[in-house]
Amino acid sequence: MRWGAQVVAGPVLDLACGRGRHARWFAARGLPVVAVDREPLDLPGVEFIRADLEDGSPWPLGERRFAAIVVTHYLHRALFPHIVGALAEGGLLVYETFMLGNERHGRPSNPDFLLRPGELLAAFAALAPIAFEQGLTRQPRTAVVQRLAAVRADAAQYPIAR
């Protein structure tokens, strides 16, 4: 995971974790991990919360705060404020998903599930970005993506590189 090595303390939240690739990676590093998804997952050393994040139910994590939150290949814009609220002071958000233009390379192709240019930066403007990328990538497959690594802290402490 590209910015995962910067996470030295937990708990870490792997939101919409799928098969738990990132949860597994952080747990192997000895960090406490909470994984959330609608499909059950059983990983040693990982607290799993089964929740459908899109059915209108309350945020399944209550007031819990996390030293890091990872979201990959998942987009449900209604969760953006919850993600910011769940990030502890000094915590790192790592978010990567598909954006407009990806429809030329495969799924997802529905514009409802594709970010607009610069959308992650705008959606998480309350955080201090430490890295932002958008555009075509060839690895692990050809896709058009946005990637954001941002910290919940005083923005003056972190130079914004764009």
Protein Blocks (a to p, Z undefined) as FASTA:
>chain_A
ZZlmmpmbdcdddehklnommmmmmmmnopacddddfbdcddehiacddddfknopacfk
ljaccfbdcdehiacfklmmmmmmmpcghiacddddddehjlmnoccfbfklcccehklm
mmmmmpccfbdcedddfbfbdcdddddddddddfklpccdZZ
